[in-house]
Amino acid sequence: MDVLTELLQHSRAPGAAVARTWERPPWSVRCADGAPVSVHAVVAGGAWLLRDGERPRPLRPGDIAVVRGPGPHTLACAPPAAGPAPGAEGGTALVRGAYRHVEDAWPWLLESLPPVLVCSEPHGTGAVLDLLAAELERPESARPGVLARLLDLLFMIALRAWSDRSGEQRPRWQRVLQDPIVGNALRLLHGRPARQWTVQELAAAVGLSRSAFARRFHSLVGRPPIAYLTHWRMTLAARLLREPALGLDVIAHRVGYPDSHALSAAFKRVRGLTPHAYRARELGPPAKGG
């Protein structure tokens, strides 16, 4: 698994909301909920994406639009003084998604995005939209976790399509992952997060002096190597804490800490709350015995 896929797989954007709607002209949907990032896709028909300060963008079937918040934007059958989007005359099927919060690796990925990113029919979109439609058609059993992860897939598809475009300035995360020194160091950290890495060991593994490696890593990633490792361990720990059967000592050992006390201290320092509090927030109170 490559580092970008792993970042998105283990990172979580809580509070994701997803809806599939059928709009008949004339229609307009204002998105003004302050979400840090929104992800939309056209299933059938067509639409226009409108945002203050940006040129109107037409959306066709299979297109994915990623919009950075928190400013508002609008999806409509036509912008002012223009005709309907191609194919929109008979109506438009949309998937609209919004992340209410972002955490973990997402700010690092989002900071490189333009205010509006439109990817035209990137590979894999159709399959994800079919899965989303199937899940949303279940009136009672649609699970928020499933919908959130499918929205994550749409976002990942858009990120990959954007990074593959020739002639565009590479986003920061792509420069980091493709750097022969820092990219290799990240693969080592992600491959063995429980190992007690030192900066000297990482530098030796990638063939650079300790000081030169530390400077290069910090310059590209935005934090020192061990601070990044700690942050990544907390991301892994957060995912494991959402599995109620795992004890804190087990989680601690999996992410490189000798016991639950050491994990708790690091987790509270990074996340601002204890592992017990985080688990209770994510899973809710334990079920009472009957």
Phi and psi in degrees as a GROMACS rama.xvg file:
@    title "Ramachandran Plot"
@    xaxis  label "Phi"
@    yaxis  label "Psi"
@TYPE xy
-78.4954  164.061  ASP-2
-64.8134  -41.0541  VAL-3
-60.6366  -46.359  LEU-4
-60.5114  -41.1787  THR-5
-67.2975  -39.3256  GLU-6
-57.3433  -46.7236  LEU-7
-73.058  -33.0898  LEU-8
-66.9817  -42.4974  GLN-9
-90.1907  -22.9011  HIS-10
-77.1194  153.429  SER-11
-134.475  136.746  ARG-12
-111.538  91.0045  ALA-13
-65.3856  155.254  PRO-14
80.9972  20.9422  GLY-15
-68.0484  136.952  ALA-16
-122.159  134.022  ALA-17
-132.733  137.38  VAL-18
-143.705  147.1  ALA-19
-117.392  123.885  ARG-20
-130.223  156.071  THR-21
-116.03  119.207  TRP-22
-112.128  133.027  GLU-23
-109.947  137.269  ARG-24
-67.6658  147.942  PRO-25
-82.1936  136.696  PRO-26
-139.46  156.991  TRP-27
-158.223  133.379  SER-28
-122.78  117.613  VAL-29
-92.3108  124.984  ARG-30
-106.305  99.7933  CYS-31
-134.767  39.1842  ALA-32
-92.2163  1.7701  ASP-33
76.3361  15.3597  GLY-34
-63.1024  138.429  ALA-35
-61.9364  -30.9844  PRO-36
-153.596  139.854  VAL-37
-122.101  146.743  SER-38
-130.287  121.551  VAL-39
-125.272  152.536  HIS-40
-144.139  143.541  ALA-41
-95.6367  123.092  VAL-42
-89.0038  -42.5827  VAL-43
-151.915  154.76  ALA-44
83.7629  -136.695  GLY-45
-165.337  165.375  GLY-46
-155.937  167.779  ALA-47
-118.391  138.941  TRP-48
-104.318  122.676  LEU-49
-120.459  132.072  LEU-50
-145.941  137.952  ARG-51
-55.9947  132.263  ASP-52
84.6463  -3.43466  GLY-53
-121.224  149.187  GLU-54
-70.1544  146.902  ARG-55
-59.6153  138.873  PRO-56
-116.739  123.393  ARG-57
-76.279  142.151  PRO-58
-120.698  130.284  LEU-59
-114.615  169.265  ARG-60
-55.1423  131.387  PRO-61
91.5307  -9.93255  GLY-62
-75.8405  145.739  ASP-63
-116.475  132.207  ILE-64
-117.179  128.809  ALA-65
-113.953  126.132  VAL-66
-122.913  123.151  VAL-67
-78.7138  136.163  ARG-68
-92.9252  -168.114  GLY-69
-91.3862  5.20623  PRO-70
-65.2889  154.941  GLY-71
-76.6036  162.344  PRO-72
-151.088  169.296  HIS-73
-133.523  139.406  THR-74
-107.053  131.636  LEU-75
-148.998  162.098  ALA-76
-74.2182  -22.8883  CYS-77
-159.988  142.123  ALA-78
-77.0028  167.529  PRO-79
-56.8204  139.233  PRO-80
61.997  29.3903  ALA-81
-142.896  162.359  ALA-82
-83.2841  173.784  GLY-83
-60.726  154.896  PRO-84
-62.3065  147.472  ALA-85
-54.1612  127.218  PRO-86
87.8693  -3.33477  GLY-87
-89.8345  -3.48962  ALA-88
-59.9023  -34.9027  GLU-89
-93.0222  1.86893  GLY-90
120.655  164.25  GLY-91
-136.875  132.386  THR-92
-99.6617  124.763  ALA-93
-122.147  147.327  LEU-94
-111.472  120.552  VAL-95
-117.264  128.408  ARG-96
-132.779  150.863  GLY-97
-147.005  138.55  ALA-98
-97.7708  122.604  TYR-99
-77.016  -28.8627  ARG-100
-141.045  156.132  HIS-101
-130.75  145.063  VAL-102
-150.528  -177.023  GLU-103
58.8786  -126.019  ASP-104
-81.4981  -12.4311  ALA-105
-60.6627  -44.0766  TRP-106
-56.738  -37.1189  PRO-107
-62.4732  -37.8041  TRP-108
-77.8424  -39.541  LEU-109
-71.3975  -30.1928  LEU-110
-62.6739  -21.254  GLU-111
-87.3969  -12.9264  SER-112
-72.3558  145.726  LEU-113
-70.3597  166.196  PRO-114
-56.9447  -37.4156  PRO-115
-133.126  126.995  VAL-116
-124.595  122.124  LEU-117
-118.086  123.828  VAL-118
-112.92  122.276  CYS-119
-86.2902  111.136  SER-120
46.4959  53.2832  GLU-121
-65.2386  151.397  PRO-122
-60.0523  133.02  HIS-123
98.9381  -10.937  GLY-124
-62.679  -44.948  THR-125
-57.974  -43.0502  GLY-126
-64.1039  -41.6321  ALA-127
-67.8124  -40.6966  VAL-128
-63.5801  -36.7378  LEU-129
-63.4872  -42.6543  ASP-130
-65.0968  -41.5295  LEU-131
-61.0038  -44.8024  LEU-132
-61.6875  -42.7089  ALA-133
-63.2027  -40.8982  ALA-134
-69.7672  -39.4918  GLU-135
-71.5781  -21.6996  LEU-136
-79.059  -8.18132  GLU-137
-82.5353  110.394  ARG-138
-64.6044  -33.6156  PRO-139
-116.212  -19.8498  GLU-140
-105.271  1.67887  SER-141
-62.284  124.89  ALA-142
-98.8721  128.415  ARG-143
-56.1211  -36.1599  PRO-144
-63.6799  -39.8504  GLY-145
-66.3026  -45.6909  VAL-146
-62.5834  -39.643  LEU-147
-63.9122  -41.1631  ALA-148
-70.4215  -34.3291  ARG-149
-67.0395  -36.7593  LEU-150
-64.2061  -38.3357  LEU-151
-58.0086  -40.5445  ASP-152
-62.7297  -42.8959  LEU-153
-59.5739  -42.3204  LEU-154
-63.719  -42.357  PHE-155
-63.9824  -40.6505  MET-156
-61.065  -42.771  ILE-157
-64.781  -41.9391  ALA-158
-60.446  -45.5703  LEU-159
-65.8615  -42.0957  ARG-160
-62.3067  -40.0986  ALA-161
-65.0723  -43.8239  TRP-162
-68.0949  -24.5928  SER-163
-83.6197  -10.3502  ASP-164
-66.452  131.196  ARG-165
-80.5716  147.999  SER-166
84.1773  -3.13014  GLY-167
-100.224  150.145  GLU-168
-62.9959  129.907  GLN-169
-67.1036  136.874  ARG-170
-66.035  160.682  PRO-171
-57.0336  -45.3731  ARG-172
-63.5133  -30.3441  TRP-173
-71.958  -39.193  GLN-174
-61.8156  -39.193  ARG-175
-64.2607  -50.6662  VAL-176
-69.3318  -27.2418  LEU-177
-91.0288  -5.72175  GLN-178
-67.2607  128.1  ASP-179
-64.2853  -24.5767  PRO-180
-91.0623  -59.3884  ILE-181
-69.8618  -38.3378  VAL-182
-59.8655  -42.7574  GLY-183
-65.4284  -38.9634  ASN-184
-63.4283  -41.0511  ALA-185
-63.7812  -38.5404  LEU-186
-64.831  -36.2341  ARG-187
-65.3353  -45.7188  LEU-188
-64.5069  -40.5837  LEU-189
-74.3164  -30.6246  HIS-190
-72.398  -32.6925  GLY-191
-137.872  69.49  ARG-192
-68.1968  -23.4594  PRO-193
-82.293  -11.7183  ALA-194
-68.2785  146.935  ARG-195
-84.2608  74.6701  GLN-196
-69.0432  147.731  TRP-197
-120.119  160.481  THR-198
-61.6382  -36.8098  VAL-199
-62.8916  -43.0173  GLN-200
-64.5705  -43.5427  GLU-201
-63.1417  -43.8981  LEU-202
-60.4336  -43.713  ALA-203
-64.6842  -37.4236  ALA-204
-66.3198  -29.3866  ALA-205
-104.797  4.99184  VAL-206
76.4886  38.957  GLY-207
-136.468  157.206  LEU-208
-67.827  159.365  SER-209
-59.1267  -48.2053  ARG-210
-68.2258  -41.5694  SER-211
-66.2572  -39.7216  ALA-212
-65.3232  -45.5648  PHE-213
-60.452  -41.7415  ALA-214
-65.1469  -44.6055  ARG-215
-65.9342  -42.7645  ARG-216
-62.4602  -49.3563  PHE-217
-62.8551  -39.795  HIS-218
-62.8418  -41.633  SER-219
-84.3771  -42.99  LEU-220
-86.9667  -30.3264  VAL-221
97.6175  1.81772  GLY-222
-155.625  157.089  ARG-223
-64.459  159.623  PRO-224
-56.1206  -46.8581  PRO-225
-72.4801  -32.7854  ILE-226
-64.4643  -39.3026  ALA-227
-63.0219  -43.6619  TYR-228
-59.9161  -43.7392  LEU-229
-60.8967  -44.3464  THR-230
-61.3918  -42.0538  HIS-231
-67.7731  -39.0489  TRP-232
-60.712  -38.8157  ARG-233
-68.467  -32.3379  MET-234
-63.8535  -45.2338  THR-235
-64.5144  -42.7255  LEU-236
-61.405  -40.2532  ALA-237
-60.9619  -41.4979  ALA-238
-63.8731  -43.5425  ARG-239
-66.5531  -32.4753  LEU-240
-66.0186  -19.736  LEU-241
-81.9764  2.50466  ARG-242
-104.432  101.414  GLU-243
-62.4419  -20.9904  PRO-244
-78.6304  -13.7628  ALA-245
-87.4555  127.724  LEU-246
-78.4384  161.754  GLY-247
-65.6363  -35.5148  LEU-248
-65.5776  -39.083  ASP-249
-62.8098  -45.8497  VAL-250
-62.3763  -42.7729  ILE-251
-57.4555  -46.7837  ALA-252
-65.0393  -35.5314  HIS-253
-67.8735  -27.7633  ARG-254
-109.666  12.6218  VAL-255
98.3014  20.5589  GLY-256
-118.576  146.501  TYR-257
-69.6712  -28.9328  PRO-258
-159.282  178.188  ASP-259
-66.8993  -28.7471  SER-260
-66.2609  -44.4148  HIS-261
-65.3536  -40.0605  ALA-262
-62.9174  -44.5237  LEU-263
-61.0295  -42.2335  SER-264
-63.0265  -45.1922  ALA-265
-67.7089  -40.9594  ALA-266
-64.2264  -43.734  PHE-267
-67.277  -36.1507  LYS-268
-64.5654  -39.2802  ARG-269
-85.9166  -43.9201  VAL-270
-96.4969  -17.1464  ARG-271
85.4156  3.98925  GLY-272
-150.564  160.173  LEU-273
-75.6443  160.905  THR-274
-56.9615  -38.7445  PRO-275
-61.8143  -43.6599  HIS-276
-66.7378  -40.1343  ALA-277
-63.3397  -44.8292  TYR-278
-62.617  -42.7191  ARG-279
-63.2344  -39.0845  ALA-280
-65.3423  -41.1682  ARG-281
-78.2053  -38.3413  GLU-282
-101.838  -14.1371  LEU-283
81.469  175.261  GLY-284
-65.9681  147.949  PRO-285
-62.1056  145.859  PRO-286
-66.7671  138.891  ALA-287
-79.139  141.471  LYS-288
-68.4594  143.481  GLY-289
